[in-house]
Amino acid sequence: MSVFDDLVGQEVVVAQLQAAADGAARLIAGEPEGAGGMTHAWLFTGPPGSGRSVAARAFAAALQCQTRGEPGCGHCEGCTQALSGAHPDVAMIVPEGLHLSIADARDVILRSSRAPTRGRWQVTLIEDADRMEERTSNTVLKAIEEPPPHSVLLLCAPSVEDLLPTIRSRCRLASLRTPPSDAVARVLVQRDGVDPAMAAFAAQAAQGHIGRAKRLATDEEARRERRDVLSLPRSLQGVGSALHAAADLVDAAKAEATTLTQGRDVAEKESLSTALGVGATGKGVTGGARGAAGALKDLEKRQKSRGTRTQRDALDRALVDLAAFYRDVLQLQLATGTALVHGDLGDQAATIARATTPESTLRRIDAVLACRGALDANVAPLLAVEAMALALRTG
């Protein structure tokens, strides 16, 4: 067992991180052999689903591992606490809104300045570091430029270009790749007990995204949502139908976001209300009520931002599926012989391939990618998807 067991198809990165964790242990022990590739700031990059945050969490656990000569053993207290999020010297900061707040960035600096209390290192991990605005990035840069002893900062982003040059130039890079579909399928079978045929389908349809593959393999609702998205090309008969299809796609993303966040939102609000004594009576309650109202308003603001991000993420997953479908169409038109991403929809793709040209298919792929770019630029989702749907209709 190892903390790196959940990293699929990333043998090069695993070897790099194991060597660095071993070097980190040697530094702590005062041995003169050298750091073995260890440094105080790391940048984990890779496409969605490649496991960049999984790699960062595993590395954080390996740095806190208590087993001599086997960093990242996976069974000692340091490893298990770090992986579960319970280690006092491992902070995991996950931006829940569209951007990483300046308050979170300042917390990074504050935490990194502390000496470790129980572990060997004070580790701060920022998932989705590409969501940092420029002023937030400049705040985080301070923690990288002036690292306290035993402080390690781990950043995760899709690519190095998503961060300021001043940040990425000071980080050691761990580049992950999209894992092969057969490797993802093996994990679904061996780890999650998925039927081999279903595992193969889900791994291919998810395009190597491990989390999405598991959901497709184990959740009929996820498979239905995918089918609904990929029915869009057939429904683009006129302007009216295109606009209707766009509205359906956005509504589906909203519904998925509500499903994913509603339970957590209610639990958070109830917990905060109880902690603040909302509904209590007695002396001093008036002033406390004002403070409680402010705290609840802040919570609702954060939850709204999280809901917006969750909706955008759901919509982006749908667009990735749609772009892959048109790529399948293009492969059939060009007779490449490459396996289709959406093999279960081969007949549908073949029908469209016969009725259109490779040039029009390329324009449709560009329209889907342009929609993703518009969403990243905070264009209203319905407007962006309507523009895409109209472009897909005309080709």
Buried (B, 14 or more C-beta within 10 A) or exposed (E): EBBBEBBBBBEEBBEBBBBBBBBBBBBEEEEEEEEBBBBBBBBBBBBBBBBBBBBBBBBBBBBBBBBEEBBBBBEBBBBBBBBEEEBEBBBBBEBBBBBBBBEBBBBBBEBBEBEBEEBBBBBBBBBBBBBBBEEBBBBBBBBBEEBEEBBBBBBBBBEBEBBBEEBBEBBBEBBBBBBEBEBBBBBBBEEEEBEEEBBBBBBBBBBBBBEBBBBBBBEEEBBEBBEEBBEBBEBBEEEEBBBBBBBBBBEBBBEBBBEBBEEEBEEBBEEBBEEBBBEEEEEEBEEBBEEBEEBBEEBEEBBEBBBBBBBBBBBBBBBBBBBBBBBBBBBBBEEEEEEBBBEBBEEBBBBBBEEBEBEBBBBBBBBBBBBBEBBEEEBEBBEBBBBBBBBBBEB
